[in-house]
C-alpha cells in the first residue's frame, strides 16, 4: 500500500469530466514501479473554476498537471510562459509549476513521434497526409514540420483545415473527397479524427492508391485496432496504433514532476490496455 508523506510530490489531470482519463492509471504504474513518494490524481474541475483551481494547485505545492478537455485553450491563456512548440501547436496539455510560474507545454507531438519510432517507423522518411484539423492534428503537423516533412492535410470541414494551414504555413490542403487519391507518393498517413473510435462510424478510406511502403498511424486507441489499421494490415502496410502515443506523451510530464525519466514497455502497455479492454 502506498503511504504519502509530507514530502510527497503531487500532480494530476484536470478535466470536466475526468472519469474517462487513463492518465491516473498510467502515472500510478510508474510511481509504483520507481517507488516514488508521490501521487497523481484525477481532478474534476468545472470550466468556470479552472483558473482558480490551477492557481490553487500551484499554491498548494503541486508539481504540475495534465490538462484535458475542455480546458486546453483556457490553460494556454492562463500560463505565465508557453514553450515554443506549444505556442505553434496552439494548445497546452501539460502544466509545470516552477518558481511561482505556470509553464505550459505540449507533449502530443513528442508522443506521436516517439510512438512511430517505437514501431520502427522513421517519421522523417517522407511526405505525410494528415486527416483532421483539431488540436492533436496541429501538434502532429508541427512535429512533422520540425523534422522537415512535407505535410498535406484533409479535413471534413474546409474552414478548419484552412485555419490550421494559417497557423502552420507550408501545409498543402487536400479536399476531403480527394483524400484517397492523395495517398499516392506519401510515406505516412495519420488519422487524427474520431472516425473509427468506439461509438463512431469507421473512417471511409480506400487504400488502393497507397504505396507499398506507406505507414498508417491512427491516434484512436479505443478500440486498439481500428478499422483503418485492420485494412492497412490486410494490405501488408505498417500499422501504428494510438495507445503508444498516449503512453509516450506522458513521459515528459512525469519526468518534470517526479524527477524520473520513465520507460514505455510491454508491461505498461499490458497494464493500460487491460483497462481499455475491461
PAROZA-742408 format. One record per residue: x, y, z of N, C-alpha, C, O in turn. Coordinates in steps of 0.05 Angstrom, whole numbers, plus 5000, padded with zeros to 4 digits. Layout:
<rs>
XYZXYZXYZXYZ
...
</rs>
This chain:
<rs>
501749765000500050005000501750255000503750275015
501050444983502650694982501950875005499650935010
504050975018503651165041504851435032507251445026
503251645033504151905026505352045051504451985074
507252215047508552355069508452655064507352745044
509552805082509653095079511553185057511553415049
513152995046514953055024513852954997515252974977
511352854997510252734972510152944950509353174954
510852854926510553014902507752954890506952724888
506353174883503553144874503153264846504253474840
501653114830500853214804498153094798497152934814
496953154775494353044768493553114740495053234725
491053044734489953114708487353264713485653174728
487053494700484753674703482953654679483853694656
480453584683478553564662475653594672475253614696
473753604653470953614661469253494638468753624618
468553234641469153064664472052954661473353004641
472852804681475552684681475552384685477652264685
473252274689473051984696474051804673474951584679
474051904648474851744625477951724623478951554609
479451904637482251924633483751674643483251574665
485551574627487351354635489851454647491551294656
490251714649492751824659493351744688495651674694
491351744707492051654734493051364735494851304750
491951184719492850914718495750894707497350754717
496251054686498851054673500951164692503051034696
500551404703502551514721502751364747504951344759
500551244756500651084780502450844777503850764795
502450724753504150504747507050584750508650434762
507850804738510550904740511350974769513550914777
509551104784510151174811510750924828512650914844
509150714824509650464839512150334829513750234846
512650324803515050194792517550314804519450174811
517650584806520050714815520050774845521950904855
518050684859517950734888518051024896519351094916
516651184881516651474886514651554907512351464906
515451724925513551844945511952054931512752294930
509751984920508152174905505452054897504851824901
503852224884501152134875500352304851501252534848
498752184834497652314810494652274811493652054811
493252504813490352494820488552584797489352764781
486252464794484252574775482852814788481852794811
482753044774481753294785479453394767479953494746
477053354777474653434762474053734768473153794790
474453904748474254194752472354314731472854274707
470354454740468554594721470054814706471954934717
469254864681470655064665470855334679472955474677
468655414692468755684705470555694729471255914739
471455464739473155454763476055394755477755364773
476655364730479255254721481555434731483455334743
481455694726483755864733484155864763486455854772
482055884779482255874808483555614817485255604835
482655394805483655124813486555094807488155004824
487455184783490255154776492055314794494055224804
491255564799492855734817492955614845494955634859
490655494853490555374879492355124881493755084902
492454964860494254734860497254824862498754714877
497855034847500655134848501255244876503455194886
499455384888499855494915500055274936501355304956
498655054931498654824950501054644947501354454962
502854704928505254554926505254334906507154174905
503154314889503254114867505554174848506354404845
506653964836508754004817507754084789509254194774
505254014784504054084758501653904752500653774770
500753914727498353764720498253734690499253894674
496853514682495953494654493253634651491853664671
492653724627490153864621488853714599490053674578
486353644603484753514581482253674577481753884589
480553584559478153724551476453784575476153624593
475254034576475154244556477054474562476554694553
479254424576480954634587483454714572484854894580
484054584549486654614537487154904528489355014531
485155034516485555304507485555504530487055694529
483955454550483955624574486655604588487755804597
487855364588490455334601492555494586494355614598
492355494560494255654543494255944552496356064555
491956054556491656344563492556394592493456614598
492356184609493056224638495956214643496856324664
497556094626500356054631501956314633501456504618
503956314651505756534652507856524629508856724619
508356274620510156234598509255984583508755774595
509156004556508455774539510855714522511855884508
511755464524514055374509513455394479511155384470
515655424463515455484434513755284419512055364403
514155024424512554824409509654844416507954824398
508954884441506154904449504955154437502555154429
506455364434505455614421504855554392502755644382
506555414378506055344350503655154347502055184329
503454964366501254774365498554894373496454794367
498655124387496255264395494755144418492455194422
496054964433494754834455496754744476499054684469
495854724500497554634523496254384535493854384540
497754184539496653944553498153874578497453684593
500354024584502053964607502754224621503854404608
502254244647503054474663505154394683505054184696
507254564685509354524704509454774722509654994712
509154744748509254964767512154994777513154814790
513355214770516255244774516855534783516255724768
517955564806518755834815516456034816516856264810
514055934823511756114824510456174797508556324796
511556044776510456084749509055834739509655614747
507155874721505755654708506855634680506555814663
508255414674509555364649507755174632506954964642
507155254607505455094590507054944569508755064555
506554684567507954524547505854364531503554334539
506654274507505054084492506753844486508853864472
505953614495507553364492506353174471507352954467
504153264458502853084438504653024415504852794405
506053224405507853184382510152994390510852814374
511253034413513352854423512352564425513652384416
509952534436508852264439508252134413508751894410
507352284394506752174367509252074354509351844344
511352244353513852164340515151924355516251744342
515151924381516351704396514851444391516151234389
512251454387510751214382511351104354511650864350
511651284334512451194308515151054309515550834298
517051174323519751054324519750784339521150604331
518050764359517750514374516750294356517150054362
515250364335514150164316515950134292515250004272
518350244293520250214271519750394248520750334226
518250604252517550794230519251044234519151174255
520651124213522151374213520251604205519451614182
519551784224517651994217518652194196517052334184
521252204192522452384173522952254146524252374129
521852014141522451864117521251984092522351934070
519152144094517952254070515452404076514852454099
514052484056511652654060509452504075509252254075
507652664087505552554104502852674096502752914089
500752514098498052604095496652584122496452364133
495752804133494352814159491452864154490653044140
489752694167486852724166485852844192486352734213
484453074190483453204214484853474218487053514207
483553644233484753914237484254014266484254254270
484053834285483653914313486253964327488353994314
486153964354488554024369490753824366493153894363
490053564365492153354361493353384333495753344330
491753444313492853484286494853714286496953684273
494253934299496154154299498854074311500954144300
498753924333501253844346502753654328505253674326
501353464315502753274298503853404273506153344266
502353584261503453724237505953884245507853884231
505754034268508054194276510554014281512754084274
510153784294512353604299513553494273516053474271
511853424254512953324229514353554213516453504202
513253794214514654014200517354074213519254144199
517554034239520154084252522253884242524653944244
521453654231523253464220523753504190525253364178
522453714179522753774151520953624133521353604109
518853494144516953334129514953514115513853704127
514453464089512253604075509653474083509253234080
507753644092505253544103502953634085502653874079
501153444078498653504066496453454086496753284104
494253604084492053584104489353574091488853724072
487753384100484953374091483153364115483653224135
480953524114479053534136476253564125475853684104
474353454139471553464130470553744129468853804112
471453924146470654204146472854374135474854414149
472654464110474854604097475854854113478254904113
474054994126474855234141476755164164478655314169
476354934176478154854198480954774187482954834199
480954654164483554584151485054844143487454864147
483555034133484855294125485955434150488055564148
484455414172485455544197488055424206489855564215
488155154205490655024213492955104195495155154204
492455104169494555184150495455474155497755534150
493555644164494355914170496155924194497856104196
495855744214497555734237500255614231502255694243
500255424212502755274206503255294176502655104161
504455504167504855554138506455324126508255204138
505755264101507155054086505454804083506154624068
503254784098501454554096499954564070498854774062
499954344055498454324030495654224036495354004047
493654364028490854284033489854104011490254153987
488453894019487253694001484253684007483453664031
482553683987479753663991479153384003480353183996
477153384022476553134036475852904016476652674020
474452973994473652773975476052663959475852463945
478252803960480652723945482752583963484952533954
481952513988483952404007485152143997487452094002
483551963985484551703976486651743954488751623954
486051913934487951963912490452093923492652053911
490252253944492652393955494552203969496752293976
493851943973495651753985498151703967500251633977
497751723941499951673923502451843930502252083932
504651713933507151853939507651913968509752033975
505751843986506051904014507751684028507651454020
509151764049510551564065509051504091509451294104
507251684098505851664124503051764121502551974109
501151614132498351704134497651714164498151524179
496451934173495651964201492752044203491852234192
491251874218488451944224488352074251488851944272
487552334252487252464278484252524284483652654304
482452424267479652464271478552254291480052074298
476052294299474752094317473651864301472551674313
473751864274472651654258474151394263476651384262
472651184270473950934277473950884307474450664316
473451094322473351064351470850914359468750924345
470950774382468550634392466150824394466351034406
463950744381461550904381461351104358459351234355
463551114341463551294318463651124293464550894294
462751224270462951074245465851044237467551204246
466550834222469350804213470151014193468451144180
472751054191473851234170473551104143474450874139
472151244125471751134098474151224081474251454072
475951034076478351104061479350854046479950654058
479350884020480350664002483350684001484450883993
484750474009487650464010488850363984491250303983
487250333963488250223938490650373926492450263914
490650643931492750813919495150833938497050973932
495150693960497250713980499850583969499750363960
502150723971504650603964505250363982504250354005
506850183973507449933988508949994014508649844034
510450214015511950284039510450464058511650554078
507950524053506450704070506150604098505550374103
506650784118506050724146503350864153502951094145
501650724166498950824173498750844203498850644218
498351094213498151134242495351244248494251404234
494251144270491551234279491851314309492851154325
491151554316491451644344489151544361489251564386
487051424349484951294365486051044378487550894366
485351004404486250764418484050604431484550414445
481550694426479250524434477450504410475850684404
477550284395479050034401482050054394482850244381
483549864405486449864399486949824370488849944359
485349654356485649624327483149734314481049624315
483549964301481250094288480849964260482649824251
478550014248478149904220480350004201481149854183
481350244204483450344187486050174190487250104170
486750114215489149964219488849674209490749554198
486449564213485949294203486149284173487349094162
485149494159485249504130488149534121489049414101
489749694136492549724129494049464132495649394114
493649324154495049064158494248864136495948714126
491748864128490748684107492248734080492448544064
493148984076494549044051497649024055499149084037
498448924078501348894083502749154090505249174089
501249364098502449614106503049624135501849474151
504949784143505649814171503449974185502650184176
502549864208500349994223501350074251502749924265
500750324259501650434285499150514301497750694293
498650364323496350424339496650674356498950774360
494450774367494451024382495251004411495851214423
495250764423495850744451498650834458499050964478
500550774440503250854445503551154447505251254462
502051304431502251594432501351694460502551864472
499151574470498251644497500351594518500851754535
501751364516503751294535506251474533507251574553
507151514509509651674505509251964512511052094522
506852074506506452364511506552424541506952654549
506152214558506152254587508952264598509352364621
510952184583513652164594514852434603515952454625
514752644586516052894594514753014619516253124636
512152994622510853104646511752954671512353074691
511752684669512552524693515352594701515852634725
517152624682519952694689520052974702521553004721
518553164692518553434703517453444732518553584749
515353284737514053294763515453114784515653194807
516352884776517352684795520352624793521352474809
521652754774524652734773525752474762528152424766
524152304750525052054738524052044709521752104704
525851954691525051914663523951634660525551444661
521351604657520151334656520451214628520951344608
520050944627520150804602517350694594515750634611
516950684568514550554558515350274549517050244531
514250064561514949794554512449624553510249714557
512949364549510649174545508949154571506549134569
510249164594508749144619506849374622504549344631
507749614616506049854617503749834597501449894604
504449754573502349724552500149524561497749584558
501049304571499049104580497349214603494949164603
498549354621497049464644494949664635492649654644
495749854618493850054609491849934590489450004591
492749764572490849634553488849464567486549434558
489649344590487749174605485349344614483149234615
485849594621483649774628481849844605479449864607
483049874581481549934557479749704549477549744538
480649464554479149224546477149134567475548964561
477249254591475449174612472549234607470849184623
</rs>
